[in-house]
Amino acid sequence: MSEQTLDLPEERQTTGVHLGWALVLICVAQLMVVLDATIANIALPFIGADLNISQANLTWIVTGYALAFGGLLLLGGRLGDLFGRRLIFSVGLVVFAVASLLGGLATNEGLLLGARGLQGLGAALASPAALALITTTFPAGPQRNRAMAMYATMSGVGAAIGLILGGWLTDLDTFLGLDVDGWRLTFLINVPIGIVAAVLALRLLPESKSGDGTLDFPGAITGTLGLLGIVFGLSRAGERAYGWEHWQTISSLVAGVVLLAAFVLIETRTRHPLLPLRILTNRTRAVSFGAMMIAPAAMFAMFFFLSQFVQGIKGYDALEAGFAFLPFSFGIVFGAGLASNLVSRVDPRFLAGTGTLLASLSLFMFSRISVDDSVPAVLGALAKGETVGADLNYWTAIFPWIVVMAAGMGMVFVPMTLTAVHHVAEADSGIGSGVLNTMQQVGGALGLAILSTVGLHHFNDTADTIAGPLAQGMVANGIDPNAVDPGSNMTFLEGAIWQGSFTDSATAGFFVGTFMMLTASLLIWTLLNVKHKELATDGPGAVHVG
């Protein structure tokens, strides 16, 4: 995009703002924030081995970030409205960079999870301000559509780039001549990017007007803790040691529901609510928020399962696993570009509806992946030093459906990003964009919690069936089942059980994810009636919320 300045309405008037460079800066920052949700996925086994984190707690490295990010996004949006979006955007990037430094230097589980939560806070400050800066800087029509397409592309591409970059960095054992654990670089790489972006933001981005009002801390606390309670309860439900009937599971879920009910009550009674419920009274926005909560949930869960599958079952190393997801980047760029070109001529319902159907097809085909993980096959693979899915053909079983998923999600992100801020007033644009990002991150955390619970139940059922025969087969082959595999923190028996059970776990998750995506598609096809001509004339401040 070439450097340019535009004649803007008074509320967007800036001096010497080069919109091309401003958009690049916003998109780079958004890419950094989004990719960090997935960059650690490939590194999870290495982090667990280095910091002695259990398999059950490894998921919190992903969900902890998503919960802090999603739970505090509305607060971040309101801070931008009250104190200036450029300022909050820059502060968020600095917090993110500092948290990344702490994560890269973490020496135990507690420090790492704390750093991930702090990263989520930084992302919650920066991300809604970034989207609001686009909606208040670029005029409605083709220019804002192109800007939104770039932003939406970063939201989708970031997930895949995180896996590729994570794979490359995790495989490194030296950097600039220094011995280093590669997984630490997945955090440390954010430090210079975040600091430089924060400094450039103060030079390139226009500042918004400061608003009036107060911060709704009770709403922020009850909303965030409510979400945490629900995700914690769902996670406990999937663990063998707890289950649905355990008091921790029940109390966490009940507390989460009560806190979220309190959040709604607080928002209806406070003078300056964190989430003005009028934001949700417009059907177009409500449907967009709902769809953008469900669809990314299934997509992020796909990354979680598939990244483990290609490493643990297919046998790829971290770098190969990262490159296995490279087609996702190309597919989502294609889908977003197609949607960007059509959104001014085709109603959002047809674009996003088609995209969710394509994504549903992809998830269904992933659920059909099959490998021979019988007890004899697992024992045979163990004897050869291989994995049970080593012979699975990537190009026919995985590659096509990664591309289909990516293209479909690209077609979803662009129109849904536009409709989610449909007719939002200038004063509420930070909150409108905050709700959109909240739906994506909270949906990702909830989706991962739900689908991992489904997967864990299938995993445990299969493990109970094969554990005895696997142990007997190992003893017969002269292998001590309780000896620790030098390449992991698991015993040989635990590794064999994982080989024989994980495919059932992943495919069950994919299958349930298919119906989650179809639910999003149903919402879009039946309830999203906004016309493309309305989007072309929409502008901040043009129509007040509600």
C-alpha positions as CSV (number, residue, x, y, z in Angstrom):
1,M,0.0,0.0,0.0
2,S,1.4,3.3,-1.0
3,E,1.9,6.2,1.4
4,Q,-1.0,8.6,1.4
5,T,-3.0,11.1,3.3
6,L,-6.7,11.6,3.0
7,D,-9.3,14.3,3.5
8,L,-11.0,12.9,6.6
9,P,-14.1,14.0,8.5
10,E,-13.3,16.2,11.6
11,E,-13.2,13.3,14.0
12,R,-10.6,11.5,11.9
13,Q,-8.6,14.6,11.0
14,T,-4.9,14.0,11.3
15,T,-1.7,15.8,10.3
16,G,0.8,14.1,8.1
17,V,-0.5,10.6,8.8
18,H,0.7,8.1,6.2
19,L,-2.1,5.7,6.2
20,G,-0.2,3.0,4.4
21,W,2.6,2.9,7.1
22,A,0.0,3.2,9.8
23,L,-1.9,0.2,8.5
24,V,1.4,-1.8,8.3
25,L,2.2,-1.0,11.9
26,I,-1.2,-1.9,13.2
27,C,-1.2,-5.2,11.3
28,V,2.3,-6.2,12.4
29,A,1.3,-5.5,16.0
30,Q,-1.9,-7.5,15.6
31,L,0.0,-10.4,14.0
32,M,2.4,-10.5,17.0
33,V,-0.5,-10.6,19.4
34,V,-2.5,-13.2,17.5
35,L,0.3,-15.6,16.6
36,D,1.3,-15.8,20.3
37,A,-2.0,-17.7,20.9
38,T,-0.6,-20.6,18.8
39,I,3.2,-20.1,18.7
40,A,3.6,-22.2,21.9
41,N,1.5,-25.1,20.6
42,I,4.4,-26.8,18.9
43,A,6.7,-26.1,21.8
44,L,4.5,-27.6,24.4
45,P,6.3,-31.0,24.7
46,F,9.6,-29.2,25.1
47,I,8.3,-26.7,27.7
48,G,6.8,-29.6,29.6
49,A,10.1,-31.6,29.7
50,D,12.2,-28.5,30.5
51,L,10.0,-27.1,33.3
52,N,8.5,-30.4,34.5
53,I,4.9,-29.4,33.7
54,S,2.4,-32.2,33.6
55,Q,0.4,-33.0,30.4
56,A,-2.8,-31.8,32.0
57,N,-1.3,-28.4,32.9
58,L,0.3,-27.9,29.5
59,T,-3.1,-26.8,28.1
60,W,-3.0,-23.8,30.5
61,I,-0.1,-22.4,28.5
62,V,-2.6,-21.9,25.7
63,T,-5.8,-21.3,27.6
64,G,-4.2,-19.0,30.2
65,Y,-3.2,-16.6,27.5
66,A,-6.5,-16.7,25.8
67,L,-8.5,-16.2,29.0
68,A,-6.5,-13.2,30.1
69,F,-6.6,-11.8,26.6
70,G,-10.4,-12.4,26.1
71,G,-11.4,-11.6,29.7
72,L,-9.7,-8.2,29.8
73,L,-10.4,-7.1,26.2
74,L,-13.5,-5.1,27.1
75,L,-11.5,-3.3,29.8
76,G,-8.8,-2.6,27.1
77,G,-11.4,-1.3,24.8
78,R,-12.9,1.1,27.4
79,L,-9.4,2.3,28.4
80,G,-8.8,3.2,24.8
81,D,-12.1,5.1,24.6
82,L,-11.3,7.0,27.8
83,F,-7.6,7.8,27.6
84,G,-6.8,7.7,23.9
85,R,-6.4,4.6,21.6
86,R,-2.8,5.4,20.5
87,L,-1.6,5.7,24.1
88,I,-3.3,2.4,25.2
89,F,-2.1,0.7,22.0
90,S,1.5,1.6,22.8
91,V,1.2,0.7,26.5
92,G,-0.2,-2.7,25.6
93,L,2.7,-3.4,23.3
94,V,5.2,-2.5,26.0
95,V,3.4,-4.7,28.6
96,F,3.3,-7.5,26.0
97,A,7.1,-7.2,25.3
98,V,8.0,-7.2,29.1
99,A,5.8,-10.2,29.6
100,S,7.4,-12.0,26.7
101,L,10.8,-11.3,28.3
102,L,9.6,-12.8,31.6
103,G,8.2,-15.9,29.8
104,G,11.5,-16.4,27.9
105,L,13.4,-16.3,31.2
106,A,10.9,-18.4,33.3
107,T,12.5,-21.1,35.4
108,N,9.3,-22.8,36.6
109,E,5.7,-23.5,35.8
110,G,4.3,-20.7,37.9
111,L,6.5,-18.0,36.4
112,L,5.7,-19.1,32.9
113,L,1.9,-19.2,33.4
114,G,2.1,-15.8,35.1
115,A,4.0,-14.4,32.1
116,R,1.4,-15.8,29.8
117,G,-1.4,-14.1,31.8
118,L,0.6,-10.8,31.6
119,Q,1.0,-11.3,27.8
120,G,-2.8,-11.6,27.7
121,L,-3.2,-8.3,29.5
122,G,-0.9,-6.6,27.0
123,A,-2.7,-8.1,24.1
124,A,-6.1,-7.0,25.6
125,L,-4.9,-3.4,25.7
126,A,-3.4,-3.4,22.2
127,S,-5.8,-5.4,20.1
128,P,-9.1,-3.5,20.5
129,A,-7.2,-0.2,20.2
130,A,-5.8,-1.4,16.9
131,L,-9.1,-2.3,15.4
132,A,-10.7,1.0,16.7
133,L,-7.8,3.0,15.1
134,I,-8.7,1.4,11.8
135,T,-12.4,2.2,12.0
136,T,-11.8,5.8,13.1
137,T,-8.9,6.5,10.6
138,F,-10.1,4.9,7.4
139,P,-13.4,6.2,5.8
140,A,-16.2,3.7,5.0
141,G,-16.1,2.0,1.7
142,P,-13.3,0.4,-0.3
143,Q,-10.5,1.9,1.7
144,R,-11.8,0.7,5.1
145,N,-12.7,-2.7,3.4
146,R,-9.1,-3.1,2.3
147,A,-7.8,-2.1,5.7
148,M,-10.2,-4.5,7.5
149,A,-9.1,-7.2,5.0
150,M,-5.5,-6.7,6.0
151,Y,-6.4,-6.7,9.7
152,A,-8.6,-9.8,9.4
153,T,-5.9,-11.6,7.4
154,M,-3.4,-11.0,10.2
155,S,-5.9,-12.4,12.7
156,G,-6.1,-15.6,10.7
157,V,-2.6,-15.9,9.3
158,G,-1.2,-15.2,12.8
159,A,-2.4,-18.6,14.0
160,A,-0.6,-20.5,11.2
161,I,2.5,-18.3,11.3
162,G,2.7,-18.9,15.0
163,L,3.0,-22.7,14.4
164,I,5.6,-22.2,11.6
165,L,7.7,-19.8,13.6
166,G,7.3,-21.8,16.8
167,G,8.5,-24.9,15.0
168,W,11.6,-23.2,13.6
169,L,12.5,-21.5,16.9
170,T,11.9,-24.6,19.0
171,D,14.3,-26.6,16.8
172,L,17.1,-24.2,17.5
173,D,19.6,-25.0,20.2
174,T,21.9,-22.1,19.6
175,F,21.2,-18.5,18.8
176,L,23.9,-15.9,18.0
177,G,26.5,-18.3,19.3
178,L,24.7,-18.9,22.6
179,D,23.3,-22.2,23.8
180,V,19.6,-21.7,24.4
181,D,16.4,-23.8,24.7
182,G,14.6,-23.1,21.5
183,W,11.2,-22.8,23.1
184,R,12.4,-19.7,25.0
185,L,13.0,-17.9,21.7
186,T,9.2,-18.2,20.9
187,F,8.8,-15.7,23.7
188,L,11.9,-13.6,23.4
189,I,11.3,-12.8,19.7
190,N,8.4,-10.6,20.8
191,V,10.6,-8.2,22.9
192,P,12.2,-6.1,20.1
193,I,9.2,-6.2,17.9
194,G,6.9,-5.0,20.7
195,I,9.2,-2.2,21.8
196,V,9.9,-0.9,18.3
197,A,6.2,-1.0,17.4
198,A,5.3,0.9,20.5
199,V,7.7,3.7,19.7
200,L,6.6,3.9,16.0
201,A,3.0,4.0,17.1
202,L,3.6,7.3,18.8
203,R,5.0,8.8,15.6
204,L,2.7,7.2,12.9
205,L,-0.7,6.9,14.5
206,P,-3.2,9.6,15.2
207,E,-4.5,10.0,18.7
208,S,-8.2,9.8,19.4
209,K,-10.2,12.1,21.6
210,S,-10.3,11.2,25.3
211,G,-13.8,10.3,26.4
212,D,-15.7,10.8,29.6
213,G,-16.7,8.3,32.2
214,T,-15.2,5.9,34.7
215,L,-13.7,2.4,34.6
216,D,-16.0,-0.5,35.5
217,F,-13.6,-2.6,37.6
218,P,-16.4,-4.7,39.2
219,G,-17.6,-5.7,35.7
220,A,-14.0,-6.5,34.6
221,I,-13.4,-8.7,37.7
222,T,-16.6,-10.6,37.6
223,G,-16.5,-11.2,33.8
224,T,-12.9,-12.4,33.8
225,L,-13.3,-14.6,36.9
226,G,-16.6,-16.0,35.5
227,L,-14.9,-17.1,32.3
228,L,-12.0,-18.5,34.2
229,G,-14.3,-20.6,36.4
230,I,-16.1,-22.1,33.5
231,V,-12.9,-23.0,31.5
232,F,-11.3,-24.4,34.7
233,G,-14.4,-26.5,35.4
234,L,-14.5,-27.8,31.8
235,S,-10.8,-28.6,32.0
236,R,-11.2,-30.5,35.3
237,A,-14.1,-32.4,33.8
238,G,-11.9,-33.9,31.2
239,E,-9.2,-35.1,33.6
240,R,-9.3,-38.7,34.8
241,A,-8.5,-37.7,38.4
242,Y,-11.6,-35.4,38.5
243,G,-14.4,-35.8,36.1
244,W,-17.8,-34.2,35.9
245,E,-18.9,-35.2,39.4
246,H,-15.8,-33.9,41.3
247,W,-16.5,-31.0,43.7
248,Q,-13.8,-28.9,41.9
249,T,-15.5,-29.3,38.6
250,I,-19.0,-28.6,39.9
251,S,-18.0,-25.7,42.1
252,S,-15.9,-24.0,39.3
253,L,-18.8,-24.3,36.8
254,V,-21.3,-23.0,39.3
255,A,-19.1,-20.1,40.4
256,G,-18.4,-19.2,36.8
257,V,-22.1,-19.0,35.9
258,V,-22.9,-17.0,39.1
259,L,-20.1,-14.6,38.4
260,L,-21.2,-14.1,34.8
261,A,-24.8,-13.5,36.0
262,A,-23.4,-10.9,38.4
263,F,-21.5,-9.4,35.5
264,V,-24.7,-8.9,33.5
265,L,-26.4,-7.4,36.5
266,I,-23.6,-5.0,37.1
267,E,-23.6,-3.9,33.5
268,T,-27.3,-3.1,33.6
269,R,-26.9,-0.9,36.7
270,T,-23.6,0.9,36.4
271,R,-23.6,4.3,34.8
272,H,-20.5,3.6,32.7
273,P,-20.6,-0.2,32.0
274,L,-17.7,-2.1,30.6
275,L,-20.1,-3.7,28.1
276,P,-23.0,-1.4,27.3
277,L,-25.7,-4.0,26.6
278,R,-27.0,-1.7,23.8
279,I,-24.0,-3.0,21.8
280,L,-25.9,-6.3,21.6
281,T,-29.3,-5.0,20.7
282,N,-28.5,-4.6,17.0
283,R,-29.2,-8.0,15.5
284,T,-26.4,-7.7,12.9
285,R,-23.8,-7.1,15.6
286,A,-25.2,-9.8,17.9
287,V,-25.1,-12.4,15.2
288,S,-21.6,-11.4,14.2
289,F,-20.4,-11.6,17.8
290,G,-22.0,-15.0,18.2
291,A,-20.6,-16.4,15.0
292,M,-17.1,-15.0,15.8
293,M,-17.2,-16.8,19.1
294,I,-18.1,-20.2,17.7
295,A,-16.1,-20.3,14.5
296,P,-12.6,-19.4,15.9
297,A,-13.3,-21.8,18.7
298,A,-13.4,-24.7,16.3
299,M,-10.4,-23.4,14.4
300,F,-8.1,-22.9,17.4
301,A,-9.0,-26.3,18.7
302,M,-8.1,-27.7,15.3
303,F,-4.6,-26.2,15.6
304,F,-4.2,-27.7,19.1
305,F,-5.1,-31.2,18.1
306,L,-3.5,-31.2,14.6
307,S,-0.2,-29.8,15.8
308,Q,0.1,-32.6,18.3
309,F,-1.1,-35.2,15.8
310,V,1.5,-34.3,13.1
311,Q,4.3,-34.5,15.7
312,G,3.3,-37.4,18.0
313,I,1.4,-39.6,15.5
314,K,2.8,-38.6,12.0
315,G,6.3,-38.3,13.5
316,Y,7.3,-34.8,12.2
317,D,9.8,-32.8,14.2
318,A,8.9,-29.3,15.3
319,L,10.1,-27.5,12.2
320,E,8.4,-30.0,9.9
321,A,5.2,-29.6,11.9
322,G,5.4,-25.9,11.5
323,F,5.8,-26.1,7.7
324,A,2.9,-28.6,7.6
325,F,0.7,-25.6,8.4
326,L,2.2,-23.2,5.9
327,P,-0.6,-23.9,3.4
328,F,-3.0,-22.3,6.0
329,S,-1.3,-18.9,5.5
330,F,-1.8,-19.0,1.7
331,G,-5.3,-20.3,2.0
332,I,-6.5,-17.6,4.4
333,V,-4.9,-14.9,2.3
334,F,-6.8,-16.2,-0.7
335,G,-10.1,-16.4,1.2
336,A,-9.7,-13.0,2.8
337,G,-8.7,-11.4,-0.6
338,L,-11.7,-13.0,-2.3
339,A,-14.0,-11.7,0.4
340,S,-12.5,-8.3,0.4
341,N,-13.1,-8.0,-3.4
342,L,-16.7,-9.3,-3.1
343,V,-17.9,-7.7,0.1
344,S,-18.8,-4.4,-1.7
345,R,-21.0,-6.4,-4.1
346,V,-22.1,-9.5,-2.2
347,D,-24.0,-9.6,1.1
348,P,-22.0,-10.7,4.1
349,R,-24.3,-13.6,4.8
350,F,-23.3,-15.4,1.5
351,L,-19.6,-14.9,2.0
352,A,-19.4,-15.8,5.7
353,G,-22.0,-18.6,5.3
354,T,-20.1,-20.2,2.5
355,G,-16.9,-19.9,4.5
356,T,-18.3,-21.6,7.6
357,L,-19.6,-24.5,5.4
358,L,-16.1,-25.0,3.9
359,A,-14.6,-24.9,7.4
360,S,-17.2,-27.5,8.5
361,L,-16.3,-29.8,5.7
362,S,-12.6,-29.5,6.6
363,L,-13.2,-30.4,10.2
364,F,-15.4,-33.3,9.2
365,M,-12.6,-34.7,6.9
366,F,-10.1,-34.3,9.7
367,S,-12.4,-36.4,11.9
368,R,-12.1,-39.2,9.3
369,I,-8.3,-39.5,9.6
370,S,-7.4,-43.1,10.4
371,V,-4.2,-44.8,11.3
372,D,-3.5,-48.4,12.5
373,D,-3.1,-47.8,16.2
374,S,-4.0,-51.3,17.4
375,V,-1.9,-52.9,20.1
376,P,0.3,-54.9,17.7
377,A,0.8,-51.8,15.5
378,V,1.9,-49.7,18.5
379,L,4.3,-52.4,19.7
380,G,5.7,-52.8,16.1
381,A,6.2,-49.0,15.8
382,L,7.9,-49.0,19.2
383,A,10.3,-51.7,18.2
384,K,11.2,-49.8,15.0
385,G,11.5,-46.5,16.8
386,E,8.7,-45.0,14.7
387,T,5.2,-43.6,15.3
388,V,2.0,-45.3,14.3
389,G,1.1,-42.7,11.7
390,A,4.5,-42.5,9.9
391,D,3.0,-43.9,6.7
392,L,0.0,-41.5,6.7
393,N,0.0,-39.5,3.5
394,Y,0.1,-35.8,4.4
395,W,-0.9,-34.6,0.9
396,T,-4.1,-36.5,0.8
397,A,-5.2,-36.8,4.5
398,I,-4.1,-33.3,5.8
399,F,-3.0,-30.8,3.2
400,P,-6.3,-30.4,1.3
401,W,-8.3,-29.8,4.4
402,I,-5.9,-27.3,5.9
403,V,-6.3,-25.3,2.7
404,V,-10.1,-25.6,2.7
405,M,-10.3,-24.6,6.3
406,A,-8.0,-21.6,5.7
407,A,-9.9,-20.3,2.7
408,G,-13.2,-20.7,4.5
409,M,-12.0,-18.8,7.6
410,G,-10.7,-16.1,5.4
411,M,-14.1,-15.7,3.9
412,V,-15.6,-15.5,7.4
413,F,-13.2,-13.1,9.1
414,V,-13.5,-10.2,6.6
415,P,-17.3,-9.8,6.4
416,M,-17.7,-10.6,10.1
417,T,-15.2,-8.0,11.1
418,L,-17.1,-5.4,9.2
419,T,-20.5,-6.4,10.4
420,A,-19.4,-6.6,14.0
421,V,-18.7,-2.8,14.1
422,H,-21.8,-2.1,12.0
423,H,-23.4,1.3,13.1
424,V,-21.2,1.6,16.2
425,A,-20.8,5.2,17.2
426,E,-17.3,6.8,17.5
427,A,-17.6,6.9,21.3
428,D,-18.2,3.1,21.5
429,S,-15.9,1.9,18.7
430,G,-13.3,0.7,21.2
431,I,-15.9,-1.4,23.0
432,G,-17.4,-2.6,19.8
433,S,-14.0,-3.9,18.6
434,G,-13.2,-5.2,22.1
435,V,-16.4,-7.3,22.1
436,L,-15.3,-8.7,18.7
437,N,-11.9,-9.7,19.9
438,T,-13.3,-11.0,23.1
439,M,-15.6,-13.4,21.2
440,Q,-12.6,-14.7,19.3
441,Q,-10.4,-15.3,22.3
442,V,-13.0,-16.4,24.8
443,G,-14.5,-18.7,22.1
444,G,-11.0,-20.1,21.5
445,A,-10.5,-20.8,25.2
446,L,-14.0,-22.3,25.7
447,G,-13.7,-24.3,22.5
448,L,-10.4,-25.7,23.5
449,A,-11.8,-26.6,26.9
450,I,-14.9,-28.2,25.5
451,L,-13.2,-30.1,22.7
452,S,-10.2,-31.2,24.9
453,T,-12.7,-32.5,27.4
454,V,-14.4,-34.5,24.7
455,G,-11.0,-35.7,23.5
456,L,-9.8,-36.6,27.0
457,H,-12.8,-38.8,27.6
458,H,-12.2,-40.7,24.4
459,F,-8.5,-40.9,25.2
460,N,-9.1,-42.3,28.7
461,D,-11.6,-44.9,27.4
462,T,-9.2,-46.1,24.8
463,A,-6.3,-46.0,27.2
464,D,-8.2,-48.2,29.7
465,T,-8.7,-50.8,27.0
466,I,-5.1,-51.0,25.7
467,A,-2.9,-50.3,28.7
468,G,-2.9,-53.9,29.9
469,P,-2.2,-55.6,26.6
470,L,0.5,-53.0,25.8
471,A,2.3,-53.6,29.1
472,Q,2.2,-57.4,28.5
473,G,3.5,-57.0,25.0
474,M,6.4,-54.8,26.2
475,V,7.4,-57.3,28.8
476,A,7.3,-60.1,26.2
477,N,9.6,-58.0,24.0
478,G,12.1,-57.3,26.8
479,I,11.0,-53.6,27.3
480,D,10.5,-52.3,30.8
481,P,7.1,-50.5,30.6
482,N,8.0,-48.2,33.6
483,A,11.4,-47.1,32.2
484,V,11.5,-43.4,31.2
485,D,11.9,-42.7,27.5
486,P,15.0,-40.4,27.3
487,G,13.3,-38.4,24.6
488,S,10.3,-37.4,26.7
489,N,9.1,-37.1,30.3
490,M,6.9,-40.2,29.9
491,T,7.5,-43.8,30.5
492,F,7.6,-46.2,27.6
493,L,4.1,-47.4,28.6
494,E,2.7,-43.9,28.8
495,G,4.2,-43.1,25.4
496,A,2.7,-46.3,23.9
497,I,-0.7,-45.5,25.4
498,W,-0.5,-42.0,23.9
499,Q,0.3,-43.5,20.5
500,G,-2.7,-45.9,20.7
501,S,-5.2,-43.4,22.0
502,F,-4.5,-39.9,20.7
503,T,-6.0,-40.4,17.2
504,D,-9.3,-41.3,18.7
505,S,-9.1,-38.3,21.0
506,A,-8.3,-35.9,18.1
507,T,-10.9,-37.2,15.7
508,A,-13.6,-37.0,18.4
509,G,-12.6,-33.4,18.9
510,F,-12.7,-32.7,15.2
511,F,-16.1,-34.3,14.9
512,V,-17.7,-32.2,17.7
513,G,-15.9,-29.2,16.2
514,T,-17.7,-29.8,12.9
515,F,-21.1,-29.3,14.6
516,M,-19.8,-26.1,16.4
517,M,-18.9,-24.7,13.0
518,L,-22.2,-25.7,11.5
519,T,-23.9,-23.9,14.4
520,A,-22.1,-20.7,13.4
521,S,-23.1,-21.3,9.8
522,L,-26.7,-21.6,10.8
523,L,-26.6,-18.3,12.7
524,I,-25.2,-16.5,9.7
525,W,-27.5,-18.0,7.1
526,T,-30.7,-17.5,9.1
527,L,-30.1,-14.2,11.0
528,L,-27.5,-12.1,9.3
529,N,-29.5,-9.9,7.0
530,V,-27.4,-6.8,6.6
531,K,-26.9,-5.8,3.0
532,H,-23.5,-5.0,1.4
533,K,-24.7,-1.5,0.5
534,E,-25.3,-0.7,4.2
535,L,-21.7,-1.5,5.0
536,A,-20.4,0.8,2.3
537,T,-22.1,3.8,3.9
538,D,-21.4,2.9,7.6
539,G,-19.1,5.3,9.5
540,P,-18.2,5.9,13.1
541,G,-20.5,8.4,14.7
542,A,-23.0,8.2,11.8
543,V,-25.5,6.2,13.8
544,H,-25.4,5.7,17.6
545,V,-25.5,2.3,19.1
546,G,-28.9,0.8,19.7
